[in-house]
Amino acid sequence: MVDLKGQTAVVFGLANKRSIAWAIAQKLAGAGAQIAICYQNERLKPEAEALAGELPDAAIFECDVSSDDQIDNVFAQLKDRYGKLDTLVHSVAFAPAEELHNDFLLTSREGFRVAHEISVYSLIALSRGAAPLMTAGGSIITLTYYGSQKVVPRYNVMGLAKASLEATVRYLAADLGPKKIRVNAISAGPIKTLAARGIGGLGEMLKIHADRSPLKRNVEPAEVGNAALFLASDLATGISGEVLYVDCGYNVMSFSSSELTRS
């Protein structure tokens, strides 16, 4: 059994009970870690308070990752409260809605900027804030998706952002490795989160994914949480700069045997 007693994990991007970040927070808390939940603004504070209330000794902190001042402030608060950090979970991604409905060719300059600033640069900024608090080493975990490697209809500029995010994981791993800080990404299969519902054709995507994946089903949020727990633990001390696929094997397939039979 993984034991994280005495450790502290900060989770960014926990929006609601359907979010992957919530599944991760539950698994880390279940292993004994203290959880700090960071919410974006006052509008999201009630949800953060409700979720924190379901975890032992969890606390909430406001932080808009597009603001360097707020990032500096939240890590000062985390240092005052906990002294050190052991795990950072980055579950933050955003692109303007129109960028996920128009043709990719119509990607706007502003949409491209926003997607990369919020979804990618935030990992760099948060890692920079967390590193001085990871005095005994630590684990930084972010969430990516297979649209970084292959074209997913309507994923558009988020595919580019996730590709950049995965490259960022590798560069951060190289920078932070001497401090015994590991940086990895989990590439989860499609899950019905609030964010995913903004992508057109999600229902059809889930059906195709379940049909083509070796396990013939879609991944559950708790399974992504288990992978994060592994990466946060001493079981993963030799792993850094990697993308761990938790997608029921979908990424290894080109097409399913049923499709081949039909052809």
C-alpha positions as CSV (number, residue, x, y, z in Angstrom):
1,M,0.0,0.0,0.0
2,V,1.3,3.5,-0.9
3,D,1.9,5.6,2.2
4,L,2.0,9.4,1.8
5,K,1.6,10.3,5.4
6,G,3.4,13.5,6.3
7,Q,3.4,14.7,2.8
8,T,1.6,17.6,1.2
9,A,0.1,17.8,-2.3
10,V,-1.2,20.9,-4.0
11,V,-3.8,20.5,-6.7
12,F,-4.5,23.1,-9.4
13,G,-7.5,22.8,-11.6
14,L,-9.9,21.0,-9.4
15,A,-13.2,22.3,-10.7
16,N,-15.8,19.8,-9.5
17,K,-16.5,16.2,-8.7
18,R,-16.3,15.1,-12.3
19,S,-12.8,16.5,-12.8
20,I,-9.8,14.2,-13.1
21,A,-8.1,16.4,-10.5
22,W,-10.8,15.4,-8.0
23,A,-10.1,11.7,-8.6
24,I,-6.4,12.4,-8.1
25,A,-6.9,14.4,-4.9
26,Q,-9.0,11.6,-3.4
27,K,-6.4,9.0,-4.1
28,L,-3.6,11.1,-2.7
29,A,-5.7,12.0,0.4
30,G,-6.6,8.3,0.8
31,A,-2.9,7.5,1.0
32,G,-2.4,10.0,3.8
33,A,-1.3,13.2,2.0
34,Q,-2.5,16.6,3.1
35,I,-4.3,18.3,0.2
36,A,-4.2,21.9,-0.8
37,I,-6.8,22.8,-3.4
38,C,-6.3,25.9,-5.6
39,Y,-9.3,27.5,-7.2
40,Q,-9.3,30.2,-9.9
41,N,-11.6,32.9,-8.5
42,E,-14.4,33.7,-6.1
43,R,-17.0,32.2,-8.4
44,L,-15.4,28.8,-8.0
45,K,-14.7,29.1,-4.2
46,P,-17.9,27.5,-3.0
47,E,-17.2,24.3,-5.0
48,A,-13.7,24.3,-3.8
49,E,-14.9,24.6,-0.2
50,A,-17.3,21.8,-0.6
51,L,-14.7,19.5,-2.1
52,A,-12.2,20.3,0.6
53,G,-14.7,19.5,3.2
54,E,-14.8,15.9,2.0
55,L,-11.0,15.4,2.5
56,P,-9.3,15.3,5.9
57,D,-7.5,18.5,6.8
58,A,-7.7,19.9,3.2
59,A,-7.4,23.6,2.7
60,I,-8.2,25.9,-0.2
61,F,-6.3,28.8,-1.8
62,E,-7.2,31.2,-4.5
63,C,-4.9,31.3,-7.5
64,D,-5.5,32.4,-11.1
65,V,-2.6,30.8,-13.0
66,S,-2.5,33.6,-15.5
67,S,-1.3,36.0,-12.8
68,D,2.3,35.8,-11.7
69,D,1.4,37.9,-8.6
70,Q,-1.2,35.4,-7.5
71,I,1.2,32.5,-8.2
72,D,3.8,34.1,-6.0
73,N,1.2,34.8,-3.3
74,V,-0.2,31.2,-3.2
75,F,3.2,29.6,-2.8
76,A,4.0,32.1,0.0
77,Q,0.8,30.9,1.7
78,L,1.7,27.3,1.1
79,K,5.1,27.8,2.6
80,D,3.7,29.5,5.6
81,R,1.1,26.7,6.2
82,Y,3.0,23.6,5.3
83,G,6.7,24.5,5.2
84,K,7.3,22.2,2.3
85,L,5.6,20.5,-0.7
86,D,6.0,17.0,-2.0
87,T,3.6,16.8,-4.9
88,L,2.1,19.3,-7.4
89,V,-0.8,18.3,-9.6
90,H,-1.3,20.5,-12.7
91,S,-4.7,19.8,-14.2
92,V,-5.2,23.1,-16.0
93,A,-6.2,23.5,-19.6
94,F,-8.2,26.1,-21.5
95,A,-8.9,27.3,-25.0
96,P,-11.7,29.7,-26.1
97,A,-14.8,27.8,-27.1
98,E,-14.8,29.0,-30.7
99,E,-11.3,27.5,-31.2
100,L,-12.8,24.1,-30.6
101,H,-15.7,24.4,-33.0
102,N,-14.2,26.1,-36.0
103,D,-11.8,24.5,-38.5
104,F,-8.3,24.4,-37.2
105,L,-7.2,26.6,-40.1
106,L,-9.3,29.4,-38.5
107,T,-7.4,29.3,-35.2
108,S,-7.0,32.9,-34.1
109,R,-3.8,34.5,-32.9
110,E,-5.5,35.3,-29.5
111,G,-6.9,31.8,-29.2
112,F,-3.5,30.3,-29.8
113,R,-2.0,32.6,-27.2
114,V,-4.6,31.9,-24.6
115,A,-4.5,28.1,-25.0
116,H,-0.7,28.0,-24.6
117,E,-0.5,30.5,-21.8
118,I,-3.1,28.8,-19.6
119,S,-2.5,25.2,-20.6
120,V,1.3,25.2,-20.9
121,Y,3.1,28.2,-19.5
122,S,1.2,27.7,-16.2
123,L,3.1,24.5,-15.7
124,I,6.4,26.3,-15.9
125,A,5.2,29.1,-13.6
126,L,3.8,26.7,-11.0
127,S,6.9,24.5,-11.1
128,R,9.1,27.5,-10.5
129,G,7.0,28.4,-7.5
130,A,6.9,24.8,-6.1
131,A,10.5,23.9,-6.6
132,P,12.0,25.8,-3.7
133,L,9.4,24.2,-1.4
134,M,10.3,20.6,-2.6
135,T,13.3,20.6,-0.2
136,A,13.4,16.8,-0.1
137,G,12.6,16.3,-3.8
138,G,9.1,15.8,-5.1
139,S,6.8,14.9,-7.9
140,I,5.2,17.3,-10.4
141,I,2.3,15.7,-12.4
142,T,0.4,17.2,-15.3
143,L,-2.5,16.0,-17.5
144,T,-2.2,15.6,-21.3
145,Y,-4.2,13.8,-24.0
146,Y,-3.5,11.8,-27.2
147,G,-4.6,14.7,-29.3
148,S,-1.0,15.9,-28.8
149,Q,0.2,13.1,-31.1
150,K,-2.6,12.4,-33.5
151,V,-5.3,14.6,-35.0
152,V,-8.5,14.5,-33.0
153,P,-11.4,16.3,-34.8
154,R,-12.3,19.6,-33.1
155,Y,-9.5,19.3,-30.5
156,N,-7.7,21.8,-32.7
157,V,-5.4,24.3,-30.9
158,M,-5.6,22.2,-27.7
159,G,-3.7,19.4,-29.6
160,L,-0.9,21.9,-30.2
161,A,-1.0,23.0,-26.5
162,K,-0.8,19.5,-25.3
163,A,2.2,18.7,-27.6
164,S,3.9,21.8,-26.1
165,L,3.0,20.6,-22.6
166,E,4.6,17.3,-23.2
167,A,7.8,19.0,-24.4
168,T,7.7,21.2,-21.4
169,V,7.6,18.1,-19.1
170,R,10.8,16.9,-20.7
171,Y,12.6,20.2,-20.3
172,L,11.4,20.7,-16.7
173,A,12.5,17.2,-15.9
174,A,16.0,18.0,-17.1
175,D,16.1,21.3,-15.1
176,L,14.7,19.9,-11.9
177,G,16.2,16.4,-11.8
178,P,19.3,17.6,-9.9
179,K,16.9,18.7,-7.1
180,K,15.4,15.2,-7.0
181,I,12.1,16.6,-8.5
182,R,10.4,14.4,-11.0
183,V,8.2,15.8,-13.7
184,N,5.7,13.5,-15.6
185,A,2.5,13.7,-17.5
186,I,-0.5,11.3,-17.6
187,S,-2.2,11.0,-20.9
188,A,-5.7,10.0,-20.0
189,G,-8.3,8.7,-22.4
190,P,-11.5,10.7,-22.9
191,I,-13.6,11.2,-19.8
192,K,-16.9,13.1,-19.4
193,T,-15.4,16.0,-17.5
194,L,-16.9,19.5,-17.6
195,A,-14.0,20.6,-19.8
196,A,-14.3,17.7,-22.2
197,R,-17.9,18.5,-22.8
198,G,-16.8,21.6,-24.7
199,I,-15.3,19.4,-27.4
200,G,-17.8,18.6,-30.2
201,G,-18.7,14.9,-30.7
202,L,-17.6,13.7,-27.3
203,G,-20.2,11.0,-27.2
204,E,-19.0,9.5,-30.5
205,M,-15.4,9.8,-29.4
206,L,-16.1,7.8,-26.3
207,K,-17.9,5.1,-28.4
208,I,-15.0,4.8,-30.8
209,H,-12.4,4.8,-28.0
210,A,-14.2,1.9,-26.2
211,D,-14.4,-0.1,-29.5
212,R,-10.8,0.3,-30.5
213,S,-9.0,0.1,-27.2
214,P,-7.6,-3.3,-26.2
215,L,-9.6,-3.3,-23.0
216,K,-12.8,-2.5,-24.9
217,R,-13.9,0.2,-22.6
218,N,-13.2,3.8,-21.5
219,V,-10.9,4.7,-18.7
220,E,-12.4,5.6,-15.3
221,P,-11.3,8.8,-13.4
222,A,-10.2,6.6,-10.4
223,E,-7.8,4.8,-12.7
224,V,-6.1,8.1,-13.6
225,G,-6.0,8.8,-9.9
226,N,-4.2,5.6,-9.3
227,A,-1.6,6.5,-11.9
228,A,-1.0,9.8,-10.2
229,L,-0.7,8.2,-6.8
230,F,2.0,5.9,-8.3
231,L,3.9,8.9,-9.8
232,A,3.7,10.7,-6.5
233,S,5.0,7.8,-4.5
234,D,8.4,6.3,-3.9
235,L,7.5,3.5,-6.4
236,A,8.2,6.0,-9.2
237,T,11.5,7.5,-8.0
238,G,13.3,6.4,-11.2
239,I,10.7,7.9,-13.6
240,S,10.9,11.5,-14.9
241,G,10.2,13.3,-18.2
242,E,7.7,10.6,-19.3
243,V,4.2,10.5,-20.6
244,L,2.2,7.7,-19.0
245,Y,-0.8,6.6,-21.0
246,V,-3.9,5.6,-19.0
247,D,-6.3,5.1,-21.8
248,C,-7.1,1.4,-21.8
249,G,-4.4,0.9,-24.4
250,Y,-6.1,3.0,-27.1
251,N,-2.9,4.7,-28.1
252,V,-1.2,1.5,-29.3
253,M,-4.0,0.7,-31.9
254,S,-4.4,1.8,-35.5
255,F,-7.9,0.2,-35.9
256,S,-9.9,-2.5,-34.3
257,S,-10.3,-6.1,-35.4
258,S,-14.0,-5.5,-35.9
259,E,-13.3,-2.7,-38.4
260,L,-10.9,-5.0,-40.3
261,T,-13.6,-7.7,-40.4
262,R,-16.2,-5.3,-41.8
263,S,-13.8,-4.1,-44.5
